[in-house]
Amino acid sequence: MTASEAPLLVEHREELIYLLTEAAEIEHGLMCCYLYAAFSLKSEASEGLAEEELAAVLRWRRTLLDVAREEMVHLALVNNLLTAVGGSPHLARPNFPVAPGYHPAGVTVSLAPFDVATIDHFVFLERPEGVELADGQGFGSARVYERTFRRGRIVASAQDYATVGHLYRGVSEGLVELARVHGEAGLFVGDPRLQVGVDLFSLPGVSKVVDLASALAAIETIVTQGEGSPADTETSHFRRFTTVQSELAALLQKNPSFVPARPVARNPVMRRPVATADRVWVEAEPAATLLDLANGAYLFMARALDVLFSRPELSLEARAVVSDASVTAMYALVPLAEHLTTLPANPALPGVNAGLTFTMQRSVAAPPEPHAAFRTLRENAAVLALGYQAHARGLSPRLDAAIEGLSALADRFADGPRTVAPPAPPSRAGSRVALPKVAPPPRGPTPSIEEARGKSLLLRFEAKRCIHARHCVLSAPKVFLANTPGEWIFPDEAHVETLVTVAHDCPSGAITYERLDDGPAETAPEVNVLRIRENGPLAVHAELALEGQRPMFRATLCRCGASKNKPFCDGSHAAIEFAATGEPKTDAVDPLLRRNGPLTVVPRKDGPLAVQGNLEICAGTGRTVRRTTQCVLCRCGGSKTKPFCDGTHRTNGFSADGT
């Protein structure tokens, strides 16, 4: 350990919150820097690229976008850490370029197009602790300075660290020490409902923080994805950037005139700068107007994320609306940010193109009252949609598609948060958003449900729910005479308990019953289970509150994306030869505090199934895959992490309403 890697001081909660707040700003800032470099890259051979060069540039763009996506994961994890230890979510950051002294001298955060110096800078920023490297040319601080913090101080302040990994090591050591001083329950005092997990962010690595173990695991995820670890070196940001660095050097050796990026401004700004030496004012039209629109989408995304992290009383349904809105804004932002890099920035600077500035407001906090927060998001979405329609329509097919998404945003916020959970006292574990109320089932048959009355039992059959598992015709062949004209269900041809068992074995819930002999009705299971069918649907057995449906205990939910009876399976997986394993790898299997209780399933419009409640997810053989209280399940058929969503529905054209 060198002198510059001395331990950071974390003597009290305020200093821990200070360090985590700076970590949030660094993760946020790096995400923007990586996106800016990705947007600057050329995209077509007509821009002066040979075939090999174009393939490399497109590959580097994917790398930068993937790394930026993981920085978003890191930002979510740091905010989970902040709220868990009693801090507030932090989504603001200083505008670019960040002034010297705000971060350590070795952490320069500024916007620059992709070139040799920029990729060298990215490698430098993501280097592991103890690795000595030179920063990219032109990125080092103009002067050397140290940020010192004395032991025994009450007011939290900045400290020096050589690497981002060094910062997180200090945070980890501070967490351990404060947990020893206060106890875990005394340290992790934040409301668990503020935590954001895979139920809202379908990004691998997002996890909730409720105790010391989960806090240290979150930091391990951040550090391992960034600088890497001996067991996983190839996928770290550091190794991926060094690979890009080597590939760029090889192509430049072949062709010294190779220029992978457009002539994009370094540190563009949208307002007239006071200091002009290292900034480019984007003044030319149409770039200035389009930059305003892109920054509006960026601001909307930040405000939506603030609502997710700071409004614990929102229901799962309302939180899903906000989460989807933040994603919609990001998808509207990307094609416009790329288009900006093709436009002149300033008439006084010929040959310099514009770029997205990621300009921040002085506050991105939304109103504290949920209905007011929804109202402001609705107004912001409406203004944004009108601006895009007026100035961005027709620029590209991707932008036209983004405009349609923005136009629908305001409508989704129009009614406000439909259900708001009552306030709950902070708790370290076990607190969940209230389940939405479900209307009682209507009495009597409906046109889609057949009834067959016997002496002791009334059987009901819903054909649209049937997946032909054939438990009925095989276990009670005299009762269920399939493919018979007219009446085909004869309840008196078998003992009532046999038929009760047949109904319970029907995975789809197509068969239900009503006892006429004063026998017990079907009850919720003692363990909520979801079984993954090989090349088929998800079979759920639980006290199921499925939005838009009658209460039920059994259902098979489509995961191939092709059912005409969504969210239920209708057998289409067989017709399209859907292939998906029923034996995914084992994930988190820690015991649940409770194994039954209501299970809420909310189908998101054109997206996955958001599940909340105690649930054990099992492979086809019965092996436990995951025990969870919240998850997001793929229903488009395209996820690479089935049965869990990985966001593929946003790019494969999946369409489904929210019921």
PyMOL commands that set and color helices and strands:
alter all, ss='L'
color gray80, all
select helices_A, chain A and resi 3-5+13-40+45-47+51-84+116-125+164-182+184-187+192-194+212-226+237-254+287-310+316-340+370-391+397-413+463-465+471-475+491-493+496-505+572-575+648-650
alter helices_A, ss='H'
color red, helices_A
select strands_A, chain A and resi 268-269+280-281+449-453+457-462+511-515+529-532+538-546+552-557+598-603+609-618+624-633
alter strands_A, ss='S'
color yellow, strands_A
deselect
rebuild
show_as cartoon
